[in-house]
Amino acid sequence: MPTFLKFLLLAIPVLSFGVFLSIQERNSVLDFVAEGTVVTAKWNTKNHQMSLFEIKPVKGTIKKLHHSRVTLTQEQIKVGDHFSKQSGSTHCFINKVKVECIK
């Protein structure tokens, strides 16, 4: 079997899987669901200058919203604000005000 054909037989599945994982990672922020109080709000973290928000629900563990597609600014969200986001939505509610939080 020619070398180029072997390369194609290996490269096509690997590249296809890589594209699939990239799309899944990009859309994972849309599946984020949280409702609670913001306990941490950091901008320009060490991880590629992305924002980090930690939301503490009434019951359960703290949920972290840490993604490059998050567009919240310091004027929109602060520690102590009530935060709510449903799955599949690019909008969230901060203190019962609808805000676009994902681009």
Helices and strands as residue ranges (DSSP letters): H 3-27, G 28-31, E 34-42, E 52-56, E 63-65, E 82-85, E 91-94, E 97-100
